[in-house]
Amino acid sequence: MKSDESEVAVIARPQTAETSSRGKRAAKSDAADPDIALRLRNIWKVFNPEIQRAFPPRPPAGIEPPPLTDSLLQVLHADGHVPAIAGVDLDVHKGEILVIMGLSGSGKSTLLRCMSRLIEPEWGSVHFHGQDLLSLSPKELVQIRRHKIGMVFQDFGLMPHMSVLENVAFGLKIQGVKRAEREKRGREVLELVGLAGRESAMPHELSGGQQQRVGIARSLAGEPELWFLDEPFSALDPLIRRQMQEELLSLQRLLNKTIVFITHDFAEAARIADRVAIMRNGEVVQVGRPADLILNPATDYVAEFTAEVSRGDALRVGDLMDETPPASDDGGPVSADTPLDALWNQVLRDHSATLPVVDDKGDVIGSISTDAIIDAYCKEKNRVDG
């Protein structure tokens, strides 16, 4: 890229009082928000060592990097550079499963690696526990990764010369945990993932699903608060993959971790996610609950992702319910978490019934009509036929 100072200057937004104070206000409000576990602002990544001079110097620690001008993308593209991540803002809420998805090359795995600084972004901030991870020293970052962050990748990455228990306890060994304590913890997490009794087995003696369970157990052994899962089930057979998804949800109900999960499969996202962020060309194009993306896609690109998903399997009663209690009791009640497919027999029996909808405590929170269910299926059929 050209190093002309005038060309570089158009990329950085001027450090006016307005932009500086906005950055500080954002940092302060997010730090005070107890529901946000991880906050990404203005994240840029371009895989070209020469491109760094196109970005202004990072501000001192404690000052939010200001947004960059909208002309940055045009400047990069004009010089033949395609950003892997382009100005991403994203919040990850405590205790949620946030799924990031997109086509190959959309930037989803790169964004995940920017969150943990396995890849260094050119610009932006990643706030975790009130700290900007991008401003930490290497030593500070290692401590965060060892004690606060867990990672699981598509490649199981097991040590072939170590037993299952040794693999699971390896991270604790690196931390300096005594052998008796780390083996005790290793056995506990192996039981959590259904591998009790296989502690002495070697990796080659396990199936693919079992090997991935070992990888999950190893990641959980350090009791991370933040858990990054990069397409952990994509190499598994469909039946094993579905089983692992169910096991992940069971673990989440028990442990309540903050999880960022990468996939290219919207059916998987709809099954496990609290929210989904869809990426295209390094940008996040829509974030919302799976039902929001299915029922109200922001773009044709998002609609294409949801086109192959069965609404009866992906949508729940709570996604379509009216918050008004039913005027008459035609049956039920039904849980807000019930898949639409489970009500199909009720629909066949009575096309005009209205059912009370209850929460997990059994309290009525609304109603759903069989007409609304039929309408959801008709929209799916029209979309496929169209």
C-alpha positions in Angstrom: 0.0 0.0 0.0 1.2 3.6 -0.6 2.7 5.3 2.4 1.7 8.8 1.4 0.7 10.7 4.6 -2.3 12.3 3.0 -3.7 9.0 1.9 -3.3 7.5 5.4 -4.9 10.5 7.0 -8.3 9.9 5.4 -8.5 6.5 7.2 -8.4 7.6 10.8 -11.3 9.6 12.2 -9.9 12.9 13.7 -9.3 12.9 17.4 -12.0 15.4 18.2 -13.6 15.9 21.6 -16.7 14.2 20.3 -15.0 10.9 19.1 -12.7 10.7 22.2 -15.6 11.3 24.7 -17.8 8.7 22.8 -15.1 6.1 23.2 -14.6 6.8 26.9 -18.4 6.8 27.5 -18.7 3.4 25.7 -15.9 1.9 27.8 -17.4 3.2 31.0 -20.9 2.0 30.3 -19.9 -1.5 29.2 -17.5 -1.9 32.2 -20.6 -1.1 34.4 -22.8 -3.6 32.6 -22.7 -6.9 34.5 -24.4 -8.8 31.7 -21.6 -8.3 29.2 -18.7 -10.8 29.4 -16.8 -9.8 26.3 -17.1 -6.6 24.3 -15.6 -6.1 20.9 -15.4 -2.6 19.3 -14.0 -1.5 15.9 -12.1 -4.8 15.3 -10.1 -4.7 12.1 -7.7 -7.4 10.7 -5.9 -7.4 7.4 -3.4 -10.2 6.6 -0.6 -8.1 5.2 2.3 -6.8 7.2 2.6 -3.7 5.0 -1.0 -2.7 5.8 -0.3 -1.7 9.4 0.9 1.7 8.4 -2.6 2.4 7.0 -3.8 2.4 10.6 -3.1 5.2 13.1 -1.1 4.5 16.2 -3.1 2.9 19.0 -4.2 5.3 21.8 -2.8 4.8 25.3 -4.2 2.1 27.5 -7.6 3.1 29.0 -8.7 5.2 26.0 -11.1 3.5 23.5 -9.7 3.4 20.0 -12.0 5.7 18.0 -14.0 4.4 15.0 -12.3 4.6 11.7 -13.8 6.4 8.7 -16.1 4.7 6.3 -13.5 5.3 3.5 -11.1 2.6 5.0 -12.7 -0.3 3.1 -12.6 1.6 -0.2 -9.0 2.5 0.4 -8.1 -1.1 1.2 -10.0 -2.5 -1.7 -8.5 0.0 -4.1 -5.1 -1.2 -3.2 -6.1 -4.9 -3.6 -6.4 -5.7 0.1 -9.4 -7.7 1.5 -9.9 -7.2 5.2 -10.5 -10.5 7.1 -12.3 -8.5 9.8 -13.8 -5.1 9.0 -14.9 -2.9 11.9 -16.8 -5.5 13.9 -18.7 -4.4 17.1 -20.1 -7.3 19.1 -21.1 -8.0 22.7 -21.1 -11.5 24.3 -23.4 -11.8 27.2 -22.6 -13.7 30.4 -23.9 -17.2 30.4 -25.0 -17.3 26.7 -24.1 -19.4 23.8 -23.3 -17.0 21.0 -22.9 -18.7 17.7 -20.8 -17.0 15.0 -21.4 -18.3 11.5 -20.8 -17.6 7.9 -19.5 -19.1 4.7 -15.8 -20.2 4.4 -13.7 -17.0 4.3 -16.3 -14.9 6.0 -14.0 -14.2 8.9 -15.7 -16.1 11.7 -12.7 -18.1 12.9 -10.4 -15.1 12.5 -12.8 -13.1 14.7 -12.6 -15.8 17.3 -8.8 -15.8 17.3 -8.9 -12.0 17.6 -10.9 -12.3 20.7 -8.2 -14.3 22.4 -5.3 -12.6 20.6 -4.2 -15.7 18.9 -4.3 -13.3 16.0 -3.4 -9.7 16.6 -6.0 -7.2 15.2 -4.8 -4.1 13.5 -7.3 -1.9 15.4 -10.0 -2.0 18.0 -10.6 -3.2 21.5 -11.5 -6.5 23.2 -12.7 -5.9 26.8 -12.9 -8.7 29.3 -13.2 -8.2 33.0 -12.8 -4.5 32.5 -9.4 -4.9 30.7 -8.7 -4.4 27.0 -7.0 -7.7 26.1 -5.2 -5.9 23.2 -3.3 -3.7 25.7 -2.1 -6.6 27.9 1.6 -7.6 28.1 2.4 -11.2 26.8 2.8 -12.4 30.4 -0.6 -10.9 31.5 -2.3 -12.4 28.4 -0.9 -15.9 29.2 -2.4 -15.7 32.7 -5.8 -14.8 31.2 -5.6 -17.7 28.8 -4.6 -20.2 31.4 -7.1 -19.3 34.0 -10.1 -17.5 32.4 -10.4 -18.8 28.8 -10.9 -22.3 27.4 -10.5 -23.2 23.7 -11.7 -26.3 21.7 -10.9 -26.6 18.0 -12.0 -28.9 15.2 -8.7 -30.7 15.4 -8.8 -32.5 18.7 -5.1 -31.8 19.3 -4.6 -34.7 21.7 -1.1 -35.8 22.7 -0.8 -39.3 21.2 1.7 -40.5 23.8 -0.4 -39.4 26.7 -3.3 -41.2 28.3 -6.8 -39.6 28.4 -6.3 -38.5 32.0 -2.8 -37.0 31.2 -4.3 -35.1 28.2 -7.1 -33.7 30.3 -4.7 -32.7 33.1 -2.0 -31.3 30.8 -3.1 -27.7 31.1 -3.2 -27.9 34.9 0.3 -29.3 34.8 1.5 -26.3 32.8 -0.2 -24.1 35.5 1.9 -25.8 38.2 -1.0 -27.7 39.8 0.2 -30.6 41.9 -0.4 -34.1 40.4 -2.9 -35.4 42.9 -5.0 -32.2 42.5 -4.9 -32.1 38.7 -5.7 -35.8 38.4 -8.7 -35.4 40.7 -9.9 -32.5 38.6 -9.3 -34.5 35.5 -11.4 -37.4 36.7 -14.2 -35.0 37.6 -14.4 -33.4 34.1 -14.1 -36.8 32.4 -17.2 -37.9 34.4 -18.9 -34.7 33.2 -18.4 -35.6 29.6 -19.2 -39.3 30.0 -15.7 -40.8 29.9 -15.4 -42.1 33.5 -13.5 -45.3 33.4 -11.5 -44.4 30.2 -8.8 -42.4 32.1 -6.0 -44.8 31.1 -7.0 -45.2 27.5 -4.8 -43.8 24.7 -6.2 -41.4 22.1 -5.9 -44.0 19.3 -8.2 -46.3 21.3 -11.1 -43.8 21.2 -13.7 -43.0 18.6 -13.8 -39.5 17.1 -16.6 -38.4 19.4 -14.8 -39.7 22.4 -11.6 -37.9 21.4 -13.6 -34.6 21.1 -15.0 -35.3 24.6 -11.4 -35.5 25.8 -10.7 -32.1 24.1 -13.8 -30.6 25.8 -12.8 -32.1 29.2 -9.3 -30.7 28.8 -10.7 -27.3 28.1 -13.0 -27.5 31.1 -10.4 -28.7 33.5 -9.1 -25.2 34.1 -12.6 -24.0 34.9 -12.7 -21.2 32.3 -15.2 -18.4 32.5 -15.1 -17.8 28.7 -15.2 -20.8 26.3 -14.2 -20.6 22.6 -15.4 -23.5 20.4 -14.2 -23.4 16.8 -16.3 -25.9 14.8 -15.7 -28.6 17.4 -18.2 -31.0 15.9 -17.8 -30.5 12.2 -15.5 -33.5 11.6 -17.9 -35.9 13.3 -20.5 -38.1 11.8 -24.0 -36.6 11.8 -25.4 -38.9 14.5 -22.4 -38.3 16.8 -22.5 -34.6 16.0 -26.2 -34.4 17.1 -25.3 -36.3 20.3 -22.4 -33.9 21.0 -24.7 -30.9 20.6 -27.1 -32.3 23.2 -24.2 -33.0 25.5 -22.9 -29.4 25.1 -26.4 -28.1 26.1 -26.4 -30.4 29.1 -23.0 -29.1 30.2 -24.2 -25.6 29.7 -27.2 -26.1 31.9 -24.9 -27.5 34.6 -22.0 -25.1 34.3 -23.5 -21.9 32.8 -20.4 -20.8 30.8 -20.1 -17.9 28.4 -19.6 -19.7 25.1 -18.6 -18.4 21.6 -19.2 -21.2 19.1 -18.2 -21.2 15.5 -20.1 -23.1 12.8 -21.1 -22.9 9.2 -24.3 -25.0 9.8 -27.4 -22.9 10.7 -29.3 -26.0 11.8 -26.6 -26.5 14.4 -26.7 -22.9 15.4 -30.5 -23.0 15.7 -30.2 -26.0 18.0 -27.7 -24.7 20.5 -27.6 -20.9 20.3 -29.1 -18.2 22.5 -28.0 -15.7 19.8 -26.5 -16.0 16.3 -24.1 -13.5 14.6 -23.9 -14.0 10.8 -20.8 -12.7 9.1 -20.0 -11.9 5.4 -16.8 -10.5 4.0 -15.4 -9.7 7.5 -18.5 -7.9 8.7 -21.4 -8.9 11.0 -24.5 -8.5 9.0 -27.1 -9.5 11.6 -27.2 -10.6 15.3 -30.2 -12.1 17.0 -32.0 -15.1 18.3 -32.2 -18.0 15.8 -35.9 -17.3 15.5 -35.3 -13.6 14.7 -33.0 -14.6 11.8 -35.5 -17.2 10.5 -38.6 -15.0 10.7 -37.0 -11.6 10.0 -33.7 -11.9 8.0 -32.1 -8.6 7.5 -30.7 -9.4 4.1 -31.0 -12.0 1.3 -27.7 -13.4 2.5 -29.1 -14.2 5.9 -32.3 -15.6 4.4 -30.2 -18.0 2.3 -28.6 -19.4 5.6 -32.0 -20.1 7.1 -33.6 -21.5 3.9 -32.7 -25.2 4.6 -33.7 -25.2 8.2 -37.0 -26.9 9.2 -39.1 -24.3 11.0 -40.9 -27.0 12.9 -37.6 -28.1 14.4 -35.9 -24.8 14.8 -38.8 -22.6 16.1 -40.2 -22.9 19.5 -43.7 -22.0 20.8 -42.3 -19.0 22.6 -41.1 -17.6 19.2 -44.6 -17.3 17.9 -46.7 -16.9 21.0 -49.0 -13.9 21.7 -48.2 -12.5 25.1 -51.9 -12.2 25.9 -53.3 -15.2 27.8 -55.9 -17.2 25.9 -59.5 -16.1 26.2 -60.7 -19.7 26.3 -58.9 -23.0 27.2 -58.8 -25.2 24.1 -56.2 -27.5 25.5 -52.6 -27.5 26.7 -50.9 -25.9 28.4 -47.7 -26.1 26.3 -44.1 -25.1 27.3 -42.6 -22.0 25.6 -39.6 -24.3 24.7 -41.7 -26.8 22.8 -40.7 -27.3 19.2 -43.5 -26.5 16.7 -43.2 -30.1 15.3 -44.4 -31.4 18.7 -47.7 -29.7 18.3 -48.6 -31.0 14.8 -51.0 -33.6 16.1 -52.9 -30.8 18.0 -53.0 -28.8 14.8 -54.5 -31.7 12.9 -57.1 -32.2 15.6 -58.2 -28.5 15.7 -57.2 -25.9 13.2 -58.6 -23.0 15.3 -57.5 -23.9 18.8 -55.7 -21.4 21.1 -53.4 -22.9 23.7 -51.9 -21.4 26.9 -48.2 -21.1 26.9 -46.3 -21.6 30.2 -42.7 -21.0 31.3 -40.4 -23.5 33.1 -42.2 -22.7 36.4 -45.6 -23.5 34.9 -46.9 -19.9 34.9 -49.0 -18.8 32.0 -47.0 -16.3 29.9 -49.1 -16.1 26.8 -50.9 -18.1 24.1 -50.4 -19.6 20.7 -53.0 -20.4 18.1 -52.8 -23.4 15.7 -53.4 -20.8 12.9 -50.1 -19.2 13.8 -48.4 -22.6 13.6 -49.9 -23.4 10.2 -48.9 -19.9 9.0 -45.3 -20.6 9.9 -45.3 -23.9 8.0 -47.0 -22.2 5.0 -44.3 -19.5 4.9 -41.6 -22.2 4.9 -43.3 -24.0 2.0 -43.7 -20.8 0.0 -40.1 -19.9 0.6 -38.9 -23.4 -0.7 -41.3 -23.4 -3.6 -40.4 -19.8 -4.5 
